[in-house]
């Protein structure tokens, strides 16, 4: 198991990680849907996201009748933890079981903790979308693999947070979307955008249209899939000017995918770099520049507030 004190970036091999990714993806969908149900709607669906924590992934505080509660996926002790502000704590081991078993356990533990919630128990942004309670296919959870993924997310989270600090305008938190299972941060120009066409699998069009109601430049990290089995960083903008794809970005290994409509940089390039953080910052900044230049964004939206710390 990887040391929690190392500062190196772990190696990520999709084919070693993919079964654990598939399992934890469904777990995060259930937990995210609990947050969706209990939270007021916040612009661009920010209320549904999870966050990288010192132990794994967390919902953060969620309002309920007794105060607040939170759900954590602990990737150190490998537990599902539910904690309420009334002092109730429930935990259970993460392990290789079915998605249906995890769903029943989650709902049961929430009820035991005094949290009354009924979710739409079907996954989003995946196809096919098998209802959680009916998904009895045995699933895989490799604790070592998940800790490697989490350690990578920590390092990426820190660079994304530093990048977010350089923007004066409206900007999302650095947050983990359970729909596509990606970590992201999004900047906004402040101007309305054309109506989004929607079209994401098992995702209502009106949710997509609210998410993209204003012009964005968004960057993130995705762990890969069967069509592109490589963990990768991405950057796109909406709407997308015709010249966006033609802009020069860094590092040299970054490229524009016409099929996906975004710039990509494989995680491997960053991980093997002599200075991974700097390499990733180059990608984030230059792809934002591509969006800002071709979209004619206000230059004064960028800032440097680090002097306030001195």
C-alpha positions in Angstrom: 0.0 0.0 0.0 1.2 3.4 -0.9 2.6 5.7 1.9 0.4 8.6 2.7 3.5 10.8 3.2 5.1 10.5 -0.2 5.1 13.5 -2.4 5.5 11.7 -5.7 2.7 11.3 -8.1 1.5 7.7 -8.2 1.4 5.7 -11.5 -2.2 5.1 -12.8 -2.9 2.2 -15.1 -6.5 2.1 -16.3 -6.7 -1.6 -16.8 -5.5 -2.3 -13.3 -7.9 0.3 -11.8 -10.9 -0.1 -14.0 -12.9 -2.6 -12.0 -12.5 -0.7 -8.8 -13.3 2.5 -10.6 -16.6 1.0 -11.9 -17.6 -0.1 -8.4 -16.7 3.2 -6.6 -18.4 5.1 -9.4 -21.7 3.5 -8.5 -21.1 4.1 -4.8 -20.5 7.8 -5.4 -23.6 8.0 -7.5 -25.8 6.8 -4.6 -24.1 9.1 -2.1 -24.3 12.0 -4.5 -28.0 11.4 -5.0 -28.5 11.6 -1.2 -26.9 15.0 -1.3 -29.0 16.0 -4.3 -32.2 15.1 -2.5 -31.4 16.9 0.8 -29.7 20.0 -0.5 -31.4 23.1 -2.1 -30.6 23.5 -5.7 -27.5 25.6 -6.2 -26.5 27.0 -9.6 -24.9 24.7 -12.1 -25.7 21.6 -9.9 -22.9 22.5 -7.4 -25.0 21.1 -4.6 -24.6 17.5 -5.7 -20.8 17.2 -5.8 -18.4 15.4 -3.6 -15.0 16.7 -2.4 -11.5 15.3 -1.9 -10.9 15.0 1.8 -8.0 14.0 4.1 -9.4 10.5 4.2 -11.1 10.0 0.8 -14.2 11.6 -0.7 -16.8 13.4 1.3 -20.2 15.0 0.8 -19.4 17.8 3.3 -22.3 19.0 5.5 -25.8 18.2 4.3 -28.9 19.7 6.0 -31.5 17.4 7.5 -34.2 17.5 10.2 -31.7 16.9 13.0 -29.1 19.5 11.9 -26.4 18.4 9.4 -24.9 15.0 8.4 -22.2 13.9 6.1 -21.2 10.8 4.3 -17.6 9.8 3.8 -15.8 7.2 1.7 -12.7 6.6 3.8 -9.9 5.2 1.6 -7.5 4.9 4.6 -9.5 2.5 6.8 -11.8 1.6 3.8 -15.1 2.4 5.4 -18.4 4.0 4.6 -19.0 6.5 7.3 -22.1 8.5 8.2 -21.8 11.2 10.9 -24.6 13.5 12.2 -24.4 16.7 14.2 -26.4 14.9 16.9 -23.4 12.6 17.6 -24.6 9.6 15.7 -21.9 7.6 13.8 -22.4 4.6 11.6 -19.6 2.9 9.7 -19.3 -0.2 7.6 -16.4 -1.8 5.7 -15.9 -1.2 2.0 -15.5 -4.5 0.2 -16.3 -6.6 -2.8 -20.1 -7.0 -2.8 -22.9 -6.2 -5.2 -24.1 -2.7 -6.0 -27.5 -3.8 -4.7 -25.9 -4.8 -1.3 -24.1 -1.5 -1.0 -27.3 0.4 -1.8 -29.4 -1.4 0.8 -26.6 -1.0 3.4 -26.4 2.8 2.7 -30.1 3.4 2.9 -30.3 1.2 6.1 -27.5 3.1 7.8 -29.0 6.4 6.9 -32.3 5.4 8.5 -30.5 4.1 11.6 -28.8 7.5 11.8 -32.1 9.3 11.7 -31.8 10.5 8.1 -35.0 10.0 6.1 -34.3 10.2 2.4 -35.6 8.5 -0.8 -33.5 8.9 -3.9 -34.0 8.3 -7.6 -32.1 5.0 -7.4 -30.9 4.8 -11.0 -27.4 6.0 -12.1 -26.9 9.0 -14.4 -24.6 9.7 -17.3 -24.0 6.0 -17.9 -25.5 3.6 -20.4 -27.0 1.1 -19.6 -28.4 2.6 -16.3 -29.2 -0.4 -14.2 -31.2 0.5 -11.0 -29.0 0.1 -7.9 -31.4 -2.3 -6.2 -31.4 -4.6 -9.2 -27.6 -4.6 -9.8 -26.6 -7.9 -8.4 -23.5 -8.5 -10.5 -20.5 -9.2 -8.2 -18.3 -6.1 -8.1 -14.6 -5.5 -7.3 -13.0 -3.3 -4.7 -9.2 -3.3 -4.5 -8.2 -1.2 -1.5 -4.7 -0.7 -2.8 -6.0 0.5 -6.2 -8.4 2.9 -4.6 -5.8 4.4 -2.4 -3.6 5.0 -5.4 -6.5 6.8 -7.2 -7.2 8.9 -4.1 -3.5 9.9 -3.7 -3.6 11.1 -7.3 -6.8 13.0 -6.7 -5.1 14.8 -3.7 -2.2 16.0 -5.8 -4.6 17.1 -8.6 -6.9 18.8 -6.2 -4.1 20.9 -4.8 -3.0 22.1 -8.3 -6.6 22.8 -9.3 -7.1 24.8 -6.0 -4.0 26.9 -6.8 -5.3 27.5 -10.3 -8.7 28.5 -9.0 -7.1 31.1 -6.8 -6.0 33.1 -9.9 -9.5 34.0 -10.9 -11.5 37.0 -9.7 -14.7 36.2 -11.4 -17.3 33.5 -10.7 -15.6 30.1 -10.3 -16.8 26.8 -9.1 -15.3 25.0 -6.1 -12.8 22.2 -6.9 -15.3 19.4 -6.8 -15.9 15.8 -7.8 -18.9 15.1 -10.1 -20.2 11.5 -9.6 -22.0 11.5 -12.9 -18.9 11.2 -15.0 -16.6 10.4 -12.1 -14.3 13.4 -12.6 -12.7 16.1 -10.6 -13.3 19.6 -12.1 -13.1 23.3 -11.6 -14.9 25.8 -13.9 -14.4 29.5 -14.6 -17.2 31.8 -15.9 -17.0 34.8 -18.1 -20.1 36.4 -16.6 -22.1 36.3 -19.8 -25.1 34.2 -20.7 -24.5 31.3 -23.1 -26.6 29.9 -25.9 -29.0 27.2 -24.9 -27.2 23.9 -24.5 -28.5 21.1 -26.6 -28.3 18.5 -23.8 -27.9 14.9 -24.9 -25.9 13.3 -22.0 -26.9 9.7 -21.4 -29.6 9.4 -18.7 -29.4 13.1 -17.8 -32.4 15.5 -18.1 -31.7 18.2 -20.7 -33.0 21.0 -18.5 -30.3 20.1 -15.9 -27.6 20.3 -18.6 -29.0 23.6 -19.9 -28.9 25.1 -16.4 -25.4 23.9 -15.9 -24.3 25.6 -19.1 -26.5 28.6 -18.9 -23.5 30.9 -18.8 -20.2 30.9 -20.7 -17.6 28.6 -19.1 -14.0 27.5 -19.4 -13.8 24.2 -17.5 -10.9 21.9 -16.7 -10.8 18.5 -15.0 -9.4 15.1 -14.5 -11.0 11.8 -15.7 -9.8 8.3 -15.0 -10.5 7.0 -18.5 -12.9 4.5 -20.1 -12.9 1.6 -22.6 -12.9 4.0 -25.6 -10.0 6.0 -24.1 -8.3 3.8 -21.5 -6.0 6.5 -20.2 -6.4 8.7 -17.2 -6.3 12.3 -18.5 -6.7 16.0 -17.9 -9.2 17.8 -20.1 -10.1 21.4 -20.8 -13.0 22.7 -22.9 -15.2 25.8 -23.2 -18.9 26.4 -23.9 -19.7 27.9 -26.3 -16.8 26.8 -28.3 -15.3 29.3 -30.8 -14.2 27.9 -34.1 -10.6 29.0 -33.4 -10.4 27.4 -30.0 -9.0 24.1 -31.2 -6.3 25.9 -33.2 -4.7 27.6 -30.2 -1.2 26.6 -29.1 -1.2 25.1 -25.6 1.4 23.6 -23.3 3.0 21.2 -22.6 3.8 19.9 -26.1 2.2 16.6 -25.4 -1.3 18.2 -25.0 -3.6 17.8 -28.0 -7.1 18.7 -29.2 -9.6 15.9 -29.6 -12.1 16.7 -32.3 -14.2 13.7 -31.3 -14.4 14.9 -27.6 -14.3 18.6 -28.4 -11.6 19.4 -25.8 -7.9 19.6 -25.1 -6.4 16.5 -23.5 -3.2 15.8 -21.6 -2.7 12.3 -20.4 -2.0 11.8 -16.7 1.1 9.8 -17.6 2.8 12.9 -19.1 2.3 14.8 -15.8 3.2 11.9 -13.6 6.5 11.4 -15.4 7.4 15.0 -15.6 10.3 16.3 -13.5 7.9 18.9 -12.2 4.4 17.5 -12.3 2.7 20.4 -10.7 4.2 22.9 -13.1 3.4 20.8 -16.1 -0.2 20.6 -15.0 -0.4 24.3 -14.3 0.9 25.0 -17.9 -2.0 22.9 -19.3 -4.6 24.6 -17.1 -3.4 28.1 -17.9 -2.7 27.8 -21.6 -6.0 26.0 -22.3 -7.8 28.7 -20.3 -6.0 31.3 -22.4 -7.2 29.6 -25.5 -10.8 29.9 -24.3 -10.4 33.5 -23.1 -8.7 34.8 -26.2 -11.1 33.2 -28.7 -14.1 33.9 -26.6 -13.0 37.5 -25.9 -13.1 37.2 -22.1 -12.5 40.2 -19.8 -8.7 40.1 -19.0 -9.3 41.7 -15.6 -11.1 38.5 -14.4 -7.6 37.0 -13.7 -5.9 38.0 -10.5 -3.0 37.4 -8.1 -3.9 37.8 -4.5 -1.0 35.9 -3.0 0.5 39.2 -1.7 -2.3 39.3 0.9 -0.8 36.3 2.7 2.4 38.2 3.4 
